[in-house]
Amino acid sequence: MTDQLLTPNPRIYTVFTDNTNSKIVEMCDKQESNIWLSSDINLTHDSSDFEKLNKQERDYIKYILAFFAASDGIVGENLAINFLRETQIPEVRYFYYFQSMMEAVHAKVYSNLITTFIHTEQERNMLFNAVNEHPMIKAKADWAKKHMSPDASFYQKLIAFLAVEGIFFAGSFAAIFWLRDRGIMANSLGVANEYISRDETLHADFACLLYNEFGKGRIDEKEIREIILSALKLEKEFTLDSLPDKLFGMNSDLMCQYLEFVVDTWLTQLGLPKEFNVEQPFSFMTTIGQKRKDNFHEKTRTNYGRQTVSKELDFAALTF
């Protein structure tokens, strides 16, 4: 059977025509409505909070930022050299164009946060180069880059980057939400985390949609599970390496359970049986995949020179 997603399309340059897949259009609309800019984040709000942390706590924040600063660039490169070239449905490309832009915004925000919080050039350079020198950060980057290989099928790459955005990022997002829940780093880093985690969840949801619409039977379910579980294994190692017990009161065992819950959520969304059947351990993360209420991004954009007016975010009402 012909794969509509990957078969050459003579109308590839015209979007939103008759018979366009309504589910893809809905995802494009969500992506478009969620646009935000790096200038939307006030970088100075959390500087004093960062200075009040002890050394172990500061090192953990640095570790997370160092990973994120490079990871969005890897995701963006995969979009450019693989997904945008291989997909043949114009609305899918439309989504990926927007995703590429937002990955660039994410990378800029993380670099800006490092520059704001870290005062010495030597330490900043060390963090910016962690993807090449820090063993666990490098291991995660190498895993992602391995799955960008031209020898991998499109659906192998699709599942792998679902794992990057839906699993590799999940623990760090949750840790930052944990801090925000306690009023620590709740403004600059906390707000950026709200926006970026929402974006990455949407990107992972889109990967699930493409698999469910076009990929069934084109990649073995055993291989899907192997890719996802290998990502989980690496993320657990990253968590145990970066999150000592009792840091901010968070327990690494509970974080590993949370990651298992995340994996079960994505497996379910792909139509596969759960692997772990564990409960969600964190009261502040009441749904998984960082799922939001439909009204998440009700934020006043005119504050940033844009013309769309809507309501402010109600952080108290959000679920993740």
C-alpha positions as CSV (number, residue, x, y, z in Angstrom):
1,M,0.0,0.0,0.0
2,T,1.3,3.4,-0.9
3,D,2.5,5.6,1.9
4,Q,0.8,8.9,1.4
5,L,3.2,10.7,3.8
6,L,6.3,9.8,1.9
7,T,5.2,9.3,-1.8
8,P,6.3,12.2,-4.1
9,N,3.5,14.7,-4.4
10,P,3.2,17.0,-7.4
11,R,1.2,19.5,-5.3
12,I,3.7,19.6,-2.5
13,Y,4.0,23.4,-2.6
14,T,0.3,24.2,-2.0
15,V,-1.1,24.0,1.5
16,F,-4.6,23.5,3.0
17,T,-6.4,22.5,-0.2
18,D,-9.5,20.3,-0.5
19,N,-9.2,16.9,1.2
20,T,-6.5,18.0,3.6
21,N,-6.3,15.7,6.6
22,S,-8.4,17.5,9.3
23,K,-6.3,16.1,12.2
24,I,-3.1,17.5,10.7
25,V,-4.8,20.9,10.1
26,E,-5.8,20.9,13.8
27,M,-2.2,20.3,14.8
28,C,-1.0,23.1,12.5
29,D,-3.5,25.5,14.0
30,K,-2.3,24.6,17.5
31,Q,1.3,25.1,16.5
32,E,0.5,28.4,14.9
33,S,-1.4,29.7,17.8
34,N,1.4,28.8,20.2
35,I,4.0,31.1,18.7
36,W,6.1,33.0,21.3
37,L,9.4,34.8,21.2
38,S,12.6,34.7,23.2
39,S,11.9,38.3,24.1
40,D,8.7,37.2,25.9
41,I,10.9,35.8,28.7
42,N,12.2,38.3,31.3
43,L,15.6,36.9,32.0
44,T,16.3,38.9,35.1
45,H,13.5,37.7,37.4
46,D,15.2,34.5,38.6
47,S,18.8,35.8,39.0
48,S,18.5,36.4,42.7
49,D,16.8,33.0,43.2
50,F,19.7,31.3,41.4
51,E,22.2,33.0,43.7
52,K,20.4,31.9,46.8
53,L,20.7,28.2,45.8
54,N,23.4,26.1,47.4
55,K,26.2,24.8,45.2
56,Q,24.6,21.4,44.6
57,E,21.4,23.0,43.6
58,R,23.0,25.5,41.2
59,D,25.0,22.7,39.6
60,Y,21.8,20.8,38.9
61,I,20.2,23.8,37.2
62,K,23.4,24.3,35.2
63,Y,23.4,20.6,34.2
64,I,19.8,20.8,32.9
65,L,20.4,24.1,31.0
66,A,23.6,22.7,29.4
67,F,21.6,19.7,28.1
68,F,18.7,21.8,26.8
69,A,21.0,24.4,25.2
70,A,22.3,21.8,22.6
71,S,19.3,19.4,22.4
72,D,17.0,21.8,20.6
73,G,19.6,22.3,17.9
74,I,19.8,18.6,17.4
75,V,16.1,18.4,17.0
76,G,16.1,21.3,14.6
77,E,18.9,19.7,12.5
78,N,16.9,16.5,12.2
79,L,13.9,18.5,10.9
80,A,16.1,20.2,8.3
81,I,18.0,17.2,7.0
82,N,15.4,14.5,7.3
83,F,11.7,15.3,8.1
84,L,11.3,18.3,5.8
85,R,13.0,16.5,3.0
86,E,11.2,13.2,3.3
87,T,7.6,14.1,4.1
88,Q,5.4,14.8,1.1
89,I,2.2,16.2,2.6
90,P,2.4,20.0,2.5
91,E,0.6,20.5,5.8
92,V,3.0,18.2,7.6
93,R,5.9,20.4,6.2
94,Y,3.9,23.4,7.4
95,F,3.9,22.0,10.9
96,Y,7.6,21.2,10.7
97,Y,8.5,24.7,9.5
98,F,6.8,26.2,12.6
99,Q,8.5,23.6,14.8
100,S,11.9,24.4,13.4
101,M,11.3,28.1,14.3
102,M,10.3,27.2,17.8
103,E,13.2,24.9,18.3
104,A,15.5,27.8,17.5
105,V,13.6,30.0,20.0
106,H,14.0,27.4,22.6
107,A,17.8,27.1,22.0
108,K,18.2,30.9,22.2
109,V,16.3,31.1,25.5
110,Y,18.4,28.4,27.1
111,S,21.6,30.1,26.0
112,N,20.3,33.4,27.3
113,L,19.5,31.8,30.6
114,I,23.0,30.4,30.9
115,T,24.4,33.8,30.0
116,T,22.2,35.5,32.6
117,F,22.8,33.1,35.5
118,I,26.5,32.3,34.9
119,H,28.9,35.2,35.3
120,T,32.2,33.8,34.1
121,E,33.1,33.2,30.5
122,Q,35.0,30.1,31.3
123,E,32.1,28.4,33.0
124,R,29.6,29.5,30.3
125,N,31.9,28.0,27.6
126,M,32.1,24.8,29.6
127,L,28.3,24.6,29.7
128,F,27.9,25.5,26.0
129,N,30.4,22.7,25.2
130,A,28.9,20.1,27.5
131,V,27.3,18.3,24.6
132,N,30.8,17.3,23.5
133,E,32.5,16.8,26.9
134,H,30.0,15.9,29.6
135,P,29.6,12.1,29.5
136,M,25.8,11.8,30.1
137,I,24.9,14.9,28.1
138,K,27.1,13.6,25.2
139,A,25.5,10.1,25.5
140,K,22.0,11.6,25.0
141,A,23.2,13.7,22.1
142,D,24.9,10.8,20.5
143,W,21.8,8.6,20.9
144,A,19.7,11.3,19.1
145,K,22.3,11.8,16.3
146,K,22.6,8.1,15.8
147,H,18.9,8.0,14.9
148,M,19.3,10.7,12.3
149,S,21.2,8.3,10.1
150,P,20.2,8.1,6.4
151,D,20.2,4.4,6.9
152,A,17.2,4.6,9.3
153,S,13.7,4.6,7.9
154,F,11.5,7.6,8.3
155,Y,9.4,5.9,10.9
156,Q,12.4,4.8,12.9
157,K,13.5,8.4,13.0
158,L,10.0,9.5,13.9
159,I,9.8,7.2,16.9
160,A,13.3,8.2,18.0
161,F,12.6,11.9,18.0
162,L,9.3,11.3,19.8
163,A,11.5,9.7,22.4
164,V,13.9,12.7,22.4
165,E,11.1,15.3,22.9
166,G,8.8,13.1,24.9
167,I,11.2,11.2,27.2
168,F,14.7,12.9,27.2
169,F,13.1,16.2,28.0
170,A,10.5,14.9,30.5
171,G,12.5,14.5,33.6
172,S,14.2,17.9,33.3
173,F,10.8,19.6,32.6
174,A,9.3,17.9,35.7
175,A,12.3,19.0,37.9
176,I,11.8,22.6,36.9
177,F,8.0,22.4,37.5
178,W,9.0,21.0,40.9
179,L,11.0,24.1,41.6
180,R,8.3,26.4,40.4
181,D,5.7,24.6,42.6
182,R,7.9,25.6,45.5
183,G,8.3,29.2,44.3
184,I,12.0,28.6,43.2
185,M,13.1,29.9,39.8
186,A,9.4,30.4,39.0
187,N,9.6,33.4,36.7
188,S,12.4,33.4,34.0
189,L,13.1,29.7,34.1
190,G,9.7,28.7,35.2
191,V,7.8,30.6,32.5
192,A,10.3,29.4,29.8
193,N,9.6,25.9,31.0
194,E,5.9,26.4,30.7
195,Y,6.2,27.5,27.1
196,I,8.9,25.1,26.0
197,S,7.4,22.0,27.6
198,R,4.1,22.8,26.0
199,D,5.7,23.1,22.6
200,E,7.7,19.8,23.0
201,T,4.5,18.0,24.0
202,L,2.8,19.2,20.9
203,H,5.7,18.0,18.8
204,A,5.6,14.6,20.3
205,D,1.8,14.4,19.9
206,F,2.3,15.2,16.2
207,A,4.8,12.3,15.9
208,C,2.1,10.0,17.4
209,L,-0.5,11.4,15.0
210,L,1.8,10.7,12.0
211,Y,2.5,7.2,13.1
212,N,-1.2,6.4,13.8
213,E,-2.3,7.9,10.5
214,F,0.4,6.6,8.2
215,G,3.0,4.4,10.0
216,K,1.0,1.4,11.3
217,G,2.6,-1.7,9.9
218,R,5.6,0.2,8.4
219,I,7.8,-0.3,11.5
220,D,7.7,-3.3,13.7
221,E,6.0,-2.8,17.1
222,K,8.9,-4.6,18.8
223,E,11.3,-2.1,17.3
224,I,9.2,0.8,18.5
225,R,9.3,-0.5,22.0
226,E,13.1,-1.1,21.8
227,I,13.7,2.5,20.7
228,I,11.6,3.9,23.4
229,L,12.9,1.7,26.2
230,S,16.5,2.4,25.1
231,A,15.8,6.1,25.4
232,L,14.2,5.5,28.9
233,K,17.3,3.6,30.0
234,L,19.5,6.5,29.1
235,E,17.2,9.1,30.7
236,K,17.2,7.1,33.9
237,E,21.0,7.1,33.9
238,F,21.0,10.9,33.3
239,T,18.5,11.3,36.2
240,L,20.6,9.3,38.6
241,D,23.8,11.1,37.5
242,S,22.3,14.6,37.8
243,L,19.7,14.4,40.6
244,P,21.2,13.3,44.0
245,D,18.6,12.2,46.5
246,K,16.9,14.9,48.5
247,L,17.9,17.7,46.1
248,F,15.1,20.2,46.6
249,G,13.3,17.4,48.3
250,M,12.9,15.4,45.1
251,N,13.8,11.7,45.1
252,S,15.5,10.1,42.1
253,D,13.6,6.9,42.6
254,L,10.3,8.8,42.2
255,M,11.7,10.6,39.1
256,C,12.5,7.2,37.5
257,Q,9.0,6.1,38.3
258,Y,7.7,9.3,36.7
259,L,9.7,8.5,33.6
260,E,8.2,5.0,33.4
261,F,4.8,6.6,33.6
262,V,5.7,8.9,30.8
263,V,6.8,6.0,28.6
264,D,3.6,4.2,29.3
265,T,1.7,7.3,28.2
266,W,3.5,7.5,24.9
267,L,3.2,3.7,24.3
268,T,-0.6,4.0,24.8
269,Q,-0.8,7.0,22.5
270,L,0.9,4.8,19.8
271,G,-1.6,2.1,20.4
272,L,0.8,-0.3,22.2
273,P,0.5,-2.0,25.6
274,K,2.0,-0.3,28.6
275,E,5.4,-1.5,29.8
276,F,5.3,-0.6,33.5
277,N,1.7,0.1,34.7
278,V,3.0,2.5,37.4
279,E,1.2,5.4,39.0
280,Q,2.0,9.0,38.4
281,P,4.1,9.8,41.5
282,F,4.1,13.6,41.5
283,S,1.1,15.5,42.7
284,F,2.2,18.6,40.8
285,M,2.2,16.7,37.5
286,T,-1.4,15.6,37.4
287,T,-1.4,14.4,33.7
288,I,1.5,13.2,31.6
289,G,3.2,14.1,28.4
290,Q,2.9,17.5,30.0
291,K,-0.7,17.6,28.8
292,R,-2.4,20.9,29.1
293,K,-5.9,22.3,29.3
294,D,-7.0,23.6,26.0
295,N,-6.7,27.1,27.2
296,F,-3.0,26.9,28.1
297,H,-1.6,29.7,25.9
298,E,-4.1,32.4,26.8
299,K,-1.5,35.1,27.1
300,T,-1.5,38.7,26.3
301,R,0.6,39.1,23.2
302,T,0.2,42.9,22.8
303,N,2.7,43.3,25.6
304,Y,5.3,42.1,23.1
305,G,4.3,44.3,20.2
306,R,1.9,41.8,18.5
307,Q,-1.7,42.4,17.7
308,T,-3.4,39.3,19.2
309,V,-5.2,40.0,22.4
310,S,-6.2,37.2,24.8
311,K,-6.3,36.4,28.5
312,E,-3.3,35.9,30.8
313,L,-2.1,32.5,31.8
314,D,-3.8,31.1,34.9
315,F,-0.9,29.1,36.4
316,A,-3.0,27.9,39.3
317,A,-5.5,26.2,36.9
318,L,-3.0,24.4,34.8
319,T,-2.4,20.7,34.7
320,F,0.6,19.0,33.2
